[in-house]
Structure formats: structure tokens, C-alpha cells
Amino acid sequence: MRVYKINKVGVIGSGIMGSGIAALLTNTGIPVVLLDIVPFNLTPEEEKKGLTLESPEVRYRIVRGGLEAAKKASPAAFAVPENAELITIGNLEDDLHLLKDCDWVVEVVVENLEVKKNLFTKIAPYLKPSAIISTNTSGISVNKMTEHMPLEFRQHFLGTHFFNPPRYMKLLEIIPGNDTKPEIVDFMAKFGERVLGKGIVFAKDTPNFIGNRIGVYGILETMKALEKGYPVEAVDALTGPVLGRPNSATFRTADLVGLDTLVHVAKNVYDNVTDPREKELFRVPEFLEKMVANKLLGDKTGSGFYKKVKTEAGKEILSLDVKTLEYKPQEKVKYPSLEAAKAAEGLKAKIQTLVFGKDEGAALVWRILKKTLLYAASKIPEIADDIVNIDRAMRWGFNWQLGPFETWDAIGVEKTVARMREEGEAIPPIVEKLLAKGYKSFYKYENGVSYYFDLATEDYKAIDLPKEFYVIKDLKAQNKVIFENQGASLIDIGDEVALLEFHSKSNSIGDDVLSMIRKATAEVSKNWRGLVIGNDGKNFSVGANLALILMTIEDEDWDELDYMVKTFQDSLLTLKYCDKPVIAAPFGMTVGGGCEVCLASDGIQAAAETYMGLVEVGVGLVPAGGGLKELVYRMSEYANDTSGWRVAGAVDYKPFIFRAFELVATARVSTSGQEAKKLGFLRPSDGVTMNRDYLIHDAKERVLHLSKMGYRPPVPKPVKVLGTSGYAALASVIHNMKEGNFISEYDAHIAKKIAYVLTGGNVYPGTYVTEQYLLDLEREAFLSLAGERKTQERIRHMLLKNKPLRN
């Protein structure tokens, strides 16, 4: 069997999706050839310059424009800007030869069957025999695209449907063709999952595959509410976070996607399904056709279901009246069922409260949910072989917290099916067979294993997960917990490696977490090969327990606050000097104390989407868990001042300390794991994992490697500081920033505290100081700021508004 590997990729089409896929590939370090068509006409600017259609500036205009747009995309398409250097641009007339070295070529051109067929004919002579070819179509038949191509081409061809934006959306639908080699399907699934970091769903070659088939059906069904007189904003309030859907809900999501795109995808199903009843389900509403005709396409034209306008008071977002196609101020949404659902604890309770409510809002939600659940169930096995692929497609591609069948379980299968029968609905076979077996849910969970109801066997089947996936809930169910308290747990993850898991609210760090850190390091030192710090939360850690800090400040218990900070510092020192290797596995928001935990570890294995920073200035404080101290040591390392503390290093590391100051004083947070490395929060030797599902495994592998290599803990040593001259230089910078109105007077006050610690305080330049000395400076600065009114105002504002106050 041939061994496939991908070292270089060709992407054809440089629009939003094509350039986004190219950027995703470069984020993994893979070079990309990005090609697009040659323009048919000159722009007025090109004519003024005297250019012709043969001018290189013109011939590469489209592809260059696509790349430049990707560089400016928000949210960022590239993990770090320099990744764009891995892209070579070309056009489809002059540069097809650039494809000859590509191991994978993915087509991302206009959604037109004939255009795609002609493209494959055109590029085929330039591809090497082993090249894999795929299409990123959102719903056109992969078999029809290549029915005119030789068998060898078809054997290497499949659908690889990314969702927009490719960097952030987890879903990748794999659609094999009739002739696709099984080993290529298997390889691309593993490559997509492990290298590109995607969640793989296997779809069949049916119109719109899985995600768009179910998702667009749900949107069209929801649009019927507008025809019945429900306001746009009311429907969005009912179909957003309270149902476990994104904040953008239904119509804000449609505006983001583009209403022309939505219509195109809907018509693709309408044109390609044969059942007349299903055709009607995908008939585009008349008002939506009119919106597209009037260029009310959503964000791309500035007007869609919503429109942002300037007013005397600032800005206002208006909503569309679909009957008149005129914009009006949004109405206040008031449904008792909605308010009750918002107040309910947990998503399951929220959905149940809303679905079984007695007002018009609840009636609407029930109708939409009922129709969507029934439609999803009716599409097995037509669009997918099992419920797992459908649920994953909706969670990963549309950001639903629960897929259709998980939602059905949440509201109760028996109860809702009885209601559906009363309302005259036809119940799909998979649901009938589930109930006939006496089962009450599509999923069940036993002894740390998740099962789903399988239509083929008419019984439960275990969900197969790669052995590299560590699901903490499953480990706990398998009695792998070593110790636990209210805020954290120590868990056995095999091979004599333990996992320290935070599970406090927002994974904030309080006494219980610190206590578990100390207990974990003592236990690991005695009985384990090493420690991984990670969890399954939404974010790694948002830092120290700010509410507890404010409470202590308001009690004016300064001794207690001093003790709390000292305990934090000492706990992280036990991590740093544990005699077994410690690897942190951060992801998502890793800020404040969460960042300090990582800095105290021997190494970091970060997720690709890790947003790391020391952000305490936002609440009027300074990092005091060793964050500033660790930056001093790291910046000294980065400046190559590592020859030993008794010999002055030859490299001037003042610029590195200035860089650390800028990071902390501006509360800079990395926009990716790669940028965290670039900023210096990660060392060059630290790793980045594209797929977060593999993160704990990868961190564990690093622990085992260090253990096998005869790990020895770091030896405490002094570090050289800039002293008074360094502080004076930073104070001058701070003064200029304040005079230029870039920072407030209080910002400057905090910044001077940061500068004082980073430069080592009131000592001569070049003085060597100890870790404890720097920790004492941190704690002193923290306590002094905590006593100030403006810091207390900042903390209260953050706790109430969840955003910083500039006072």
C-alpha cells in the first residue's frame, strides 16, 4: 500500500474560503501554491497606468488581492503574519506548472458544476500521479464533478468541505466519491484531524452533505416565523444562547454568512432532491428573494436582517420588517418562557423550560425544534450512516452546543414524540425503532464509555475515539481520580503520569486550586513519572479568583491578602522545582494567574488557539504569582545571557526587558499559540498542537520524554537586572506615553510599578538578584495597588461588566 504524505499543497481559488484554507495550511508549516484566474478586464486604475491584460501586475491582481485580504482578515486567518510568506501566488494561465510538486490540490472556485469540471480537465496534466485532489464545494455532487475524468483521477479525488472561517471552525466534512480509494479517505481524515486540527465528519454525496443540509433547513424553517409576524430580533432572542446556539442566533448568522450564499445553498437542495415534499421545504421565501434582489445581503453590503446606523446618541442597530423591507428600531423582546429559560441552571433545563412554556415564544421554539429534529432523523441513512456524524456536524460546523439528537435527549424522547404524534407528525424509522426497543434516549453513558443508538444494528454502539483522546469525564467515571477538592483534581492518565485538572468556575485559581497544586507536586514527586496540567473547560484559566481578592480588600484584611499572594507564589514554586517534569497544556484564554501557572512549568504544550497574557493591569494590579519574575528570567535566556551568574553576559538584554514591559503594561494577549511563542510566553522548545483533542496526549508524551531522558529539576540561581538605569529609561517611556494621552495617569502609575519589578528595584545596573527578591517586589507592588481606590474601582467594574475600566 502506498504511503501518502503532504509536504506541499496547491489551493485553486483565492476568495475568502480559498485564501482561508491556504492560511490554515501555513499555520501548520505547510507551503502553499495559491492560484486564481487571470482578469478579463482592466480596472480604471490599471488603464490610467497604461497597463494591459498581459501586464504581470494585472495577471496576478486577483490572486494577490485574495492573499492581501487574508492578511487583513478579522478574525486573523494567519496564526502569525509571517506565515503568509509560505504562500506562492500564481494564475491559472501562466503558473499551472507550480502544481507539479503538490501532494494535495484542493479546488475552491465558484460553485458552478461546469466551471469545476473544466478546471479539473485543465489541471490534470500538471499533477503528479500520487497527488490527492479534492473539492471544497459546499454541496455540489463530487461524483458529477469528475464523471468525465479518468479512473486514476477519480480514485484520488474526494470532497473536503471546510467551514468558514477555516482557521476557527472545527468541522471538516469528508465526502468520498464512488471511486475514491479507501486508503486516501482514511489518510485525509487522519491528516485533517491530526495535522489541520479538524473534527472529521464522514458525509455521503448528497446535496449539501450534512452540516448545510440540516443547518439551512433549520434556518428556512425559522424564517417562516417572520412570515407569521414575529420580529427578527424576537426570533433571534429565542434561537440563540438559550437554545445552546451562538450569540448570532439565526438571522445575525445569516447576515454573517451572506444571504446570497444562503439562497444558493438552499436552491442547491431544491434543485437536486427528487421528493416534491422535500423540495418545498427548501423553497426560498419570497421576502428573502427580494432581499437578495435589493442587495440586502448582510454584512457584505452593510444591510441584511440588521442594519447599523449612526444616530445622535452614537450607533443603533435596526432590524428589518420583512413585509415592507424597511428598517425599524428593535422591539424589546418579552416572553415569560424566555425569561424563565434564561434563569434556569444548565443548558438542558433552559431548553426544557423554553420548549414546554405556554406563550407564543415557546410555541415558536417548539415548532422550529420539532421540525428540525424530525428532519434530521429522517435523513439517516441518506446523508450519514449514524446520528454521531450529524450531531458532530452541527456542533462543529454551526457552533451548536448540542446536536439534534443530543437536543432530543435533553428534552425527552418519549415525551416529545408523544406530543409530535398528537400534532399529526410522521415519526422517522430510527425514532420508532429506538422506542420499540424500550430505549428512552439516543445516547447512553456507562462506566466512562459513550454509546449511541445505531440504526443498522438497532442497538447501542460504543462511540469510537482515538486512544490519544483524553476525555476527563470518562477518566473520572473509570475511577482514575487520585485526589480531588472543590476546585481541582489529580487524575491518573496512564503510564505513571498524572493530570492536574482545574474545574473551578472559569477555572479561576483560589485556595482550593493552590492546595491541589501543592498536594499534586508532593504526590507526583513520590509516586509518578511526571505531571500534566490541563482540563476540558472552555478556557485553561482566567487567572486568580478576582471576587475573593476584592472581598479581602473590602475587609481591609491586608495580612490575609499578603498571605494569599505569598501562598500563590510558593505554590507555583513547587511546580517549578518539582523533581519530576511538569508540562502545562493551555488553550483558549490563559491569562493572569493561568499564564503564570504555565510560566512556572518545565514546558508548555499549547493548543493552536491559545490566548495567553498577563493582563492584571486591566484590573489595576500587577502580576504577583511569579509572572514578572519569570519574564525576567526568560528574557535573560532569550538574550543568551546563560553563561552562568558569576560571569556577566556579553549580550545587552535591555531590549528584551523592554519587550517584557510592553507585554505586561499593555496587557498584550497572544492571538494564537504560535504568537505566544513569538511574544516569549512560550520558549522555542515548547510545542503547539493543532487539534485540542490531542493536547493532553501531546503534553503527556513530552513528560514521558523528559522522564526517559533522566530529567533533573532546575537549580535556583540569581539573575542579572537592569537596576536604576533601566527603570529610569522605562519611566521616560511611560512619561511620554502619558503626555501623548496614550495612557491615563493611573495607567502610568501601574506601569511604573511593573517597570520597578522588571528592572529589579533600587539596585545598581548589572546586580544579580534572587527569585525570592523579585517575588517580594511583585507582592509589594500588588499590595500597594490593592489599597488604592482606582484599583478597587477597576476590579469592581471587571466583575460587573466583564471589561476593563480606564480611570
Secondary structure as UniProt FT lines:
FT   STRAND          9..12
FT   HELIX           16..27
FT   TURN            28..29
FT   STRAND          32..36
FT   HELIX           44..48
FT   TURN            49..50
FT   TURN            53..54
FT   HELIX           56..59
FT   HELIX           61..71
FT   HELIX           81..86
FT   STRAND          87..91
FT   TURN            92..94
FT   HELIX           96..101
FT   STRAND          104..107
FT   HELIX           113..123
FT   HELIX           124..126
FT   TURN            129..130
FT   STRAND          132..135
FT   HELIX           142..145
FT   TURN            146..148
FT   HELIX           151..155
FT   STRAND          157..162
FT   TURN            166..168
FT   STRAND          171..176
FT   TURN            178..179
FT   HELIX           182..190
FT   HELIX           191..195
FT   STRAND          199..202
FT   TURN            207..210
FT   HELIX           211..227
FT   TURN            228..229
FT   HELIX           232..238
FT   HELIX           241..243
FT   TURN            247..250
FT   HELIX           251..257
FT   HELIX           259..272
FT   HELIX           276..281
FT   HELIX           286..293
FT   TURN            294..295
FT   TURN            299..302
FT   STRAND          306..311
FT   TURN            312..313
FT   STRAND          314..321
FT   TURN            322..325
FT   STRAND          326..329
FT   HELIX           336..343
FT   HELIX           347..355
FT   HELIX           360..378
FT   TURN            379..383
FT   HELIX           387..398
FT   HELIX           404..411
FT   HELIX           413..422
FT   TURN            423..424
FT   HELIX           429..436
FT   TURN            437..438
FT   STRAND          443..446
FT   TURN            447..448
FT   STRAND          449..454
FT   TURN            455..458
FT   STRAND          459..462
FT   TURN            467..468
FT   HELIX           472..477
FT   TURN            478..479
FT   STRAND          481..484
FT   STRAND          488..492
FT   TURN            495..496
FT   STRAND          497..502
FT   HELIX           505..507
FT   HELIX           511..527
FT   STRAND          530..533
FT   HELIX           546..554
FT   TURN            555..556
FT   HELIX           558..576
FT   STRAND          582..584
FT   STRAND          588..591
FT   HELIX           593..599
FT   STRAND          603..607
FT   STRAND          610..613
FT   HELIX           616..619
FT   HELIX           627..638
FT   TURN            639..640
FT   TURN            645..646
FT   HELIX           654..665
FT   TURN            666..667
FT   HELIX           673..679
FT   TURN            684..685
FT   STRAND          687..689
FT   HELIX           692..694
FT   HELIX           695..708
FT   TURN            709..710
FT   STRAND          719..720
FT   HELIX           723..739
FT   TURN            740..741
FT   HELIX           745..758
FT   TURN            759..760
FT   TURN            765..766
FT   STRAND          768..769
FT   HELIX           771..786
FT   HELIX           789..801
//
